[in-house]
Amino acid sequence: MASNEEGSIGTSMHGVTAREQVYSFSVDASSQTLQSDDPTAKFALPVDSEHRAKVFKPLSFAKPHMRAFHLGWISFFTCFISTFAAAPLVPIIRDNLDLTKTDVGNAGVASVSGAIFSRLAMGAVCDLLGARYGTAFSLMLTAPTVFSMSFATGPVGCLAVRFMIGFCLATFVSCQYWTSVMFNGKIIALVNGCAGGWGDMGGGVTQLLMPMVFQVIRLAGATPFMAWRIAFFIPGFLQVVVGVLVLTLGQDLPDGNLSTLQKNGQVSKDKFSKVFWFAVKNYRTWILFVLYGFSMGIELTINNVISGYFFDRFNLKLQTAGIVAASFGMANFFARPFGGYASDLAARLFGMRGRLWILWIFQTVGALFCIWLGRASSLPIAILAMMLFSVGTQAACGALFGVAPFVSRRSLGLISGLTGAGGNFGSGLTQLLFFSTSRFSTADGLSLMGAMAVLCTVPVAFIHFPQWGSMFLRPSSDGERSKEEYYYSSEWTEEEKRQGLHEGSIKFAENSRSERSRKVALADFPTPETGTPTHV
Amino acid sequence: MAVQTFLFASLIIFSSIESNHGATEVSLFTNLENSLEVTAKPTRVGVVWEAGKDIVRITWMLKSSAKVNDDAAFKTVEVKLCYAPISQVDRPWRKTHNELSRDRSCPHKIVSKPYDKIPQSLNWTVDRETPTGTYFIRAYGTDVNGYEVAYGQSSDAEKTTNLFSVEGISGRHTSLDIASICFSVFSFGSLLVFLVKEKRKAKLQQRK
């Protein structure tokens, strides 16, 4: 590894031209992917050394990057529609199935709990089988559960079906994983924010879509108790259609599909036990688990309870309450990408430390507005508080996934899975503590949930990267530990490094130098754009 | 962003419309006179009634104990199906409220007839959309402006006697079940087909 030290032969030439394959050391000729002289020429967008796109063009459907983005967020959007499809129809369902408030609350907890396990599993599936299969499995294996709402006859059936439908929220992980392998680190927070935000919008759209579908079916002559069951066929059918599209149009990695690349030796197959161990061993994973539980978690809880809250407390009509509920979810369209963009901007100026500060600020401010929402006793103030709360919390979700891709390269999928599972865990926990009993009124529950979120956002101060620092600490001054390569190659054993299995991580480490603050990057390392080495 | 602004604006408009309701008179249940006598006789006794099938004979008239001009203000009689306390347990959306405009315990309207001084009756088929639950029947006497001035119910004041149970329709249908199974099989099947096809393609490529 002599070539990693500064000043050694060859390092000053790194990144001098934009079109060279930049590796820290020579690699086996057999694992090169070159079919033509310039492999980056076949991509529609400019790419980096890992063939990840450096530019984000949301209106394009170019293969493979933008196509993966659109398939990813649409899959996730469809799953959100299915998971929360019951929420706006609860007034009909609770009469048909003779449900009590406890039954409704428990079904709400069940609808988000299933995904805790499926998101974990999805992380592993993505690492081992690729994002395409992960997404397709999630969509097409849960579509039958959506159709089986037609069989529910009581509280137990309703709970069981909502629990099983909730499994499809695993598409969140496959969607974020897919974009993380397709897009460069400099823009990853914005891309992940758009994909996540536009997917989350499904939770808002469903509050408008399902009542509309229900009305149309009723006008066609069905009784209400049959119409809501038929209405569930719409999200189910959407899932199947999108699943087929993902399988036919999608591609796992910029260079091709995972199984093809693995067979050609271009991507090494990894062992699940290793992937799992390095994800679990990393303490940052668990901090992200908690953080996401109190940004996305409370967002999921609100999706389940806010319509009923406005209906009961302010005596709104069902349709009006539905519009309010939809507004909360629809804010995701710009709020989450904004969070991602702010994270990328902060990274450009302050590096990873900026990303961590932005995350803390957004999440805390959002939680404070949640406290205010619970205290508001007039309708306009409540709506204002709710909108500010939605922007803060959803931006925090976007900012968090600006940090997550850098926690690990080897276990990227599993960490996305664990973080995503944390979101659902937080939602189940807050619904259970604050909204399933008559101990607190819903208003008090909202304020208490906000207070708990403020407290549980404090741990972000403890996320420390030796190469980039943390909220309050500078990066390590140790020569070796302050290198990105050291951090990412520490996930591989010496034996594996000798076999060269960690090449992907080294490439990633090179590209992640963007997370150094601008001051540090200019001071001791030549930037590719200037191309002028500080010492020859 | 435009969608966002539109939704926000419609919210503000709706909320201001909502808050203007009930600005004038407030009808309280405790202010009503119990001057109507209501009876409900089913055609089938001692069984749970089926929504959409069973018939009930409902009669209402001024109580014999009522004073002479008690019914002077009555214009119409509204007969409603109300939830018994047992069907309200742990269901705050069916809560009884003294303020009649906010009361949610009598949501199902049976009939609304102009008041006639003679006893009136009706053969009512239990509505198909009636949910499963335990009920009693109440009649409100409303004045010219539509505000309730008197009431009567088939049960006692504590709503413990003369209650009847209704079994709602399930909403399930064989055709729905079959469609559900067909779509599910299609979903599984297409996934399997794709997996098999891709495995075969990968094997062929490897052999090359």
Chai-1 contact restraints between the chains, C-beta under 6 A:
chainA,res_idxA,chainB,res_idxB,connection_type,confidence,min_distance_angstrom,max_distance_angstrom,comment,restraint_id
A,D95,B,P131,contact,1.0,0.0,6.0,A-B,restraint_1
A,N96,B,G171,contact,1.0,0.0,6.0,A-B,restraint_2
A,D98,B,T132,contact,1.0,0.0,6.0,A-B,restraint_3
A,T100,B,D90,contact,1.0,0.0,6.0,A-B,restraint_4
A,T100,B,R91,contact,1.0,0.0,6.0,A-B,restraint_5
A,K101,B,D90,contact,1.0,0.0,6.0,A-B,restraint_6
A,T102,B,D90,contact,1.0,0.0,6.0,A-B,restraint_7
A,M140,B,S187,contact,1.0,0.0,6.0,A-B,restraint_8
A,M140,B,L191,contact,1.0,0.0,6.0,A-B,restraint_9
A,A143,B,S187,contact,1.0,0.0,6.0,A-B,restraint_10
A,P144,B,S184,contact,1.0,0.0,6.0,A-B,restraint_11
A,P144,B,S187,contact,1.0,0.0,6.0,A-B,restraint_12
A,F147,B,S180,contact,1.0,0.0,6.0,A-B,restraint_13
A,F147,B,F183,contact,1.0,0.0,6.0,A-B,restraint_14
A,F147,B,S184,contact,1.0,0.0,6.0,A-B,restraint_15
A,S150,B,L176,contact,1.0,0.0,6.0,A-B,restraint_16
A,S150,B,S180,contact,1.0,0.0,6.0,A-B,restraint_17
A,P224,B,E129,contact,1.0,0.0,6.0,A-B,restraint_18
A,F225,B,I169,contact,1.0,0.0,6.0,A-B,restraint_19
A,F225,B,G171,contact,1.0,0.0,6.0,A-B,restraint_20
A,M226,B,G171,contact,1.0,0.0,6.0,A-B,restraint_21
A,R229,B,G171,contact,1.0,0.0,6.0,A-B,restraint_22
A,R229,B,L176,contact,1.0,0.0,6.0,A-B,restraint_23
A,V240,B,S187,contact,1.0,0.0,6.0,A-B,restraint_24
A,L247,B,F194,contact,1.0,0.0,6.0,A-B,restraint_25
A,S259,B,A202,contact,1.0,0.0,6.0,A-B,restraint_26
A,K263,B,Q206,contact,1.0,0.0,6.0,A-B,restraint_27
A,L316,B,E18,contact,1.0,0.0,6.0,A-B,restraint_28
A,T320,B,F14,contact,1.0,0.0,6.0,A-B,restraint_29
A,S327,B,L7,contact,1.0,0.0,6.0,A-B,restraint_30
A,L379,B,S15,contact,1.0,0.0,6.0,A-B,restraint_31
A,I383,B,L11,contact,1.0,0.0,6.0,A-B,restraint_32
